[in-house]
Amino acid sequence: MKLIDIIEVAIGGGDSPTMVGTLRPSFQGGRSLASSSFEYTPRYLQSRSAAPLSPDLPLVTGRIFTPANKTLFGVFSDASPDEWGQKVIGANRAILRKKNPELPREMGEFDYLMGVSDATRMGDVRLRFPNGRWQSSYDGVANIHNLDRIVRVAARYENDEATDEEVAYLNDIATSPGGARPKANVMTKRGRLAIAKLPHSKDGDLDVEAWETVALTIAKSVNIQTPEFQLVQTPGGKSVLVLERFDRIGSDDRRGFISAATALGIGANDLGARTYEDFADAIGRLSTNPGADLREMFSRIALTVLMNNVDDHWRNHGFLRDKKGWRLAPAFDINPSPHRGSINSRAINADDDPRKRDIRNLLNSSQTYGLSSEEAAESVLSVATALERWRDVATSLRLPASQIALIGGAFDQEQLDIAKAVRVTIPRTTIPLSQPQPGAIWVKAHNRGGATIAEHWRKPPSK
């Protein structure tokens, strides 16, 4: 992989994607990225199908520069690898330097973006040298029949035992998309690109992939969109969760993707907190069907709270682009966690404690999601009822009693009881209401996405 300072950007699959513009980085010593700029091509701006790549890249002429809290625009950050992919790319770079010492030792954010396989990069963004090849050009996909080998090689890499050939193998298949846990790109039996989520060396006796399967199964049962998924047992006795990529249609057609972090304008240098109410506002602004997406998001938050999914950071929510515009992406990376009080999750609203979230705060925010009190209560009750089956789902996946006992703390019985006690016939006034914050704004009743939203207090704008 060559280090470059200017790249052409296109979108779409196949051999002739649509050219959209040029990305230029600006460095501050070595490969440390200070900022970047992007410029759409005149031809793309004149196209009837032109659409912003992400909210921070409006369709305007001339160069657009990253804001102070970002070094890359959101859509490019979302297409970049996270911890696992960066480690693999860095390890492969060290091997390549043995043969070519002129390659820079240091790698930065821009280089990691370019190091991901073009075939598997998240979303529909394509990158290349001016008039050159799509980067990076290695295949990037393994056969699903090779899962046992992939698991063994990933484990050897985590234990610092991998050979140069094994590191190169991982670099080919395991750098995209993001996340800290081991994963690889595989092709399913029906020819669909998928992510294989692998065991982690620090999992101990907990089958994390199987428990995520439990969560996805419950989510799907209450009509929450999920990727197509399958839990696979390798010949070596390890669980691998295979999820079809929702940003791909067929074998090569691609869909644009941005994370909630991008939708909310959150950057690497941004320390400001955001809540689910803030994300609901983003859905209202971006979605082409905000009524449906807000309702589904309400159910997802209920599931997140009631199963103590603490890994709900803003890169674990997102939007997909279709022909009309942005829609809420399927739910992903949802896991029950028995650990409470020590991890800051995403707060429901400004009154919520992110270390101990309360389902009543969600119920009291129902208008934000275009729901009446009765509809909100029905949604929460549906999720709570489905979650009561978690032991049955776990047993059907042959999870042992020891793990079932360990994970049981994730399902807060007090919160489940509160959720089940709220019946659609109970007036909203029976739910203890939080007092409005100083500076809160009174919002009159209005329509959003075809749904009537009742009058309510809106938290003060974030500074």
C-alpha positions, 0 to 999 in steps of 0.5 A, a space after each residue: 500500500 502506497 502512502 498518498 496525499 490526494 485521492 479520487 472518490 467514487 460511489 457505487 459497485 462494479 467497474 464503473 462507479 460514479 465519480 463524485 469528488 476529490 479528498 485531500 488530507 493535511 498533515 501535522 508532522 509525520 502521518 498525523 492527520 490535522 484536517 482534510 478537505 473535499 470537493 465535488 466534481 462539477 459533473 456530479 453536482 449537476 447530476 439529478 441523482 446527486 446526494 450529499 455523501 454525509 451531512 457534513 458534505 453538502 452539495 456545494 461548489 468549491 472545497 469543503 473543510 473539516 470542522 474543528 472537531 474532525 480530521 476526516 469527514 464522517 462518511 470517510 471515518 465510517 469507512 475506516 477500520 477501528 482498533 482490530 483492523 488498524 492493528 492488522 494493517 499495522 502488523 502487515 505494514 511492519 512485515 512489508 517494511 522488511 522487504 521495502 525499508 523505504 515504506 514509512 514506519 508510521 501510519 495515520 488515520 488517512 493511511 488506515 482509510 486507504 488500507 481497507 480492501 475496496 471490496 469490503 470497505 463499509 458503505 459505497 465509497 470507493 477510493 483510488 490514486 488519480 486515474 489509478 486502481 481502486 484502493 486497496 485492491 486485494 480481494 478482501 474476502 474468505 470463503 465461509 468454509 474456511 471459518 475454522 482456519 480464520 478462527 485459528 489464525 486470529 487467535 494466533 495473532 492475538 497471542 502474538 504467535 502468527 507467522 508473516 504469512 498468517 498476518 498477510 492472510 488476515 490483512 487480506 480478509 480482516 480489516 473492514 468494517 470497524 470494531 475492537 473484536 476480531 472479525 473477517 469478511 466471508 462470502 456465504 453459500 448464497 454468494 452474499 458478503 458477510 461479517 464473521 464475528 470471531 471469538 476474542 482471547 479475553 472472552 474466557 468461558 463466555 460465548 459472546 457470539 452466541 449471546 449476540 445471537 440471542 439478542 438478535 433473535 429477540 430483536 427480530 421477534 419484535 420486528 426490529 430490523 436486523 441483518 440476516 444472521 447465523 451462528 456457526 460452530 466450527 470443527 474446532 468447537 468455536 462459535 462464529 456469528 455470520 451476519 450478511 452485510 446490510 450495505 450490500 445488495 446482491 454480489 456487488 451493489 453497494 449502499 451508502 452508510 453513515 453512523 449515528 456519530 456522523 449524523 450527530 456531528 460527533 468527531 474524534 475531538 468532540 467530548 460533548 455528550 449526546 442522548 437518544 433524544 438527540 439521535 431522534 432529532 437526527 432521524 427526524 432531520 435525515 430520514 425519508 420516513 421519520 415516522 417509521 424509523 422513530 417508532 423502530 428506534 423507540 423499540 430498539 432503545 427499550 431493548 437496549 435498556 431492558 437487556 443492559 446493552 452497554 455497547 451502544 456507542 454512536 458508531 453502533 447505530 447508523 443510516 443506509 441510503 436508498 434511492 430516496 435518501 437516508 433510512 435507519 440501518 438495521 440494528 447491530 452489535 447488541 449484546 446483553 451485559 451483566 455488568 452494571 454501574 461501571 460503564 457509561 452507556 448512551 443516556 435516554 435523555 438529559 434526565 437519565 443516568 447512563 450508568 443506570 438507565 430507567 425505562 420510565 425515562 423512555 416512556 416519558 419521551 414517547 412524543 419525541 418518537 411520534 408515539 402516544 403514551 398508549 403506543 409507547 406502553 404497548 411497544 415497551 410491553 412487547 419488548 419486555 414480553 419477548 425478553 422474558 424468553 431469553 433463557 429459552 432462546 439461550 437454551 435452544 442455542 445450547 448455551 450451558 447453564 453456567 453461562 445462563 446464570 452468569 448473563 442473567 444479571 443483564 436482564 434487570 427484573 425491576 425494569 422488566 416489571 416496570 415495563 410490564 406494569 405499564 398497560 395501554 389503559 393506564 393514563 400517562 399521568 400515572 408515570 412519574 414525570 421529570 421536571 423540565 430542565 432550566 432553559 427547556 423549550 416548550 414544543 407545540 404539537 406538530 406532525 413528523 413523518 405523518 405522525 402527530 407528535 404531542 406537545 412536550 418539553 425539549 431539553 436545552 440545546 447542547 453547547 
